[in-house]
Amino acid sequence: MTSYTYRKFKNRLFFVLCLGCVIIAVVPLVSILFEVIARGAPQLSLQFLTQPPQPPSLPGQPAGGIGPAIQGTLILIVLTSLIGIPIGVMSGVFLAEYGNNKYAAVTRTINDVLTEFPSIVVGITVFLAVVLSLGHFSPIAGAVALSFILIPIVARTTEESLKLVPNSTREASLALGVRRWRTIVSVVLPEAGSGLVTGSLLAVARIAGETAPLIMTILGSQYFFQGFNQPMDALPLRIWRDVTSPYPSQIAQGWGAALVLILVVLSLNIGVRVATARRSNGAHARLGEIRK
């Protein structure tokens, strides 16, 4: 009886400790969200979202909008995803399906190092390798820099997601005479689809808020998109410049841009989840037929 009471006490103690850790983690997040919403929501308007910024020359003069920054962030997310997600997924497939060799061990080590690599170092490296080679700041250089941050995250989540797929699923497909590469593409990847989407969204959320690499690659601009060989604005850059300004109007603009950045990432997450829900259901239906 004493042993049962002791075990019950340990169980409750562990539950209370876990709950306390959750509260400790959630309270700062809620505090940040509340502060951003409280300070940023009053700035939102159609003009704020569509007009270019106007550098104030007098205290209290309006700072304009963040239209170019929103456009630049969306362009960077698309370019970086086109470059990094396919590479990351293919790397994860290699590590999960063909990873029992020395090359995979080296790849995992490099992947782990890149995951924790300082983003400013990535920006400097791309500045030296791309910006100086091309002779100008550009969205391409920014996308390349952000890809170095995105690829390790996608590769790691892809590998772990594929490892969760039961071997019986692979064996069922191979038993039907399907080639291994076709099994991976048509059976294994759809089965791990939710994990791949989650990893990609996590990586996109990470790069959407990066500032240091963009300072060294796209530089920033007060104009809308001028071309792939011209500097460009982005929300993280706009926030950084606004909050370091001595003008209250620009500081307020920075809070509004921070709220917009959160809403952009949230919208992308919801949109991708909704778009992939039907495909995921169809993939599970096909897998059920194969297992039968």
C-alpha positions, 0 to 999 in steps of 0.5 A: 500500500505504501509503495502504491501511494509513493508511486501515485505521489511521484506520478502527480509530482511529475505531472505538476512539474511538466505543467509548470514547465509548460506554463513557463514556456507559454507565459513569455510567448503570450506576453510577446504576442500580447505586446506585438498585437497591442502596439502593432494593431493600431498601425494596420490599415490599407495604406500601411499595407500597400504604400512604401515607407516615407522617411520622416524629416520632422517629429510626428510625420507619418512614416508611410507603409510597409508594402515593399517589405511585405512584397519582398518577404513573400518573394524571398519565401518563394525563392528560398522554398524553390531552392531549399525544400527540394534539396532538403527533401532529397537529402532527407530521403538519402539519409533515411533510405540509403543512409547506412554508409560513411557518406550519410554519416558525414552528411548528418554531421554537416547537417547538424553543424549547419543547423546551429550555424550563426546566420550572420556567418551565412550572410557574410559567406554568401556576400563574399561568394555571391554578392561580390561575384554578381557585383550587386545585392539581389533577391537571389543572393538573399534566397541563397543565404536563407537556403543554407538555413532552411535546408538542414531543417527540412533534411532533418525533419524529412529523415525523421518522418521517413523513419517513422514509416513502417517497413511493412509499408515498403515491403508491401510495395516491393512485394508487388514488384514496384521498384525501390525508387518508385516505392519511395516516391509513391508510397513512403513520401505520401505516408510521411507527408504530414511530417514533410509539410510540418518540417517545411513550414517550420523551416519557412517560419525560421527563415521568414524572421531572419535579419542578419543574412538579409543585411548582407545580401538584399541590403534593403530598399524603399521601393517595390520590387525592381528586379532580381539584380536590385536591392529589395526590402523585407519585413525583418529588415524593415522592423530592424531599421524602424525600431532603431530609428529615433522617430516615434512614428517609425518605431510604431511602424516597426511594431506594425511590421512585426505583427504583419510578419506574424500574420504572414507566417500564420497565413502561410501555415494555415494555407499550406495545411488546407491545401495539403489536407486533401492530398494527404487523405487521398494518399492514405486511401491508396496506402490502405488499398496497397495494404489490403 
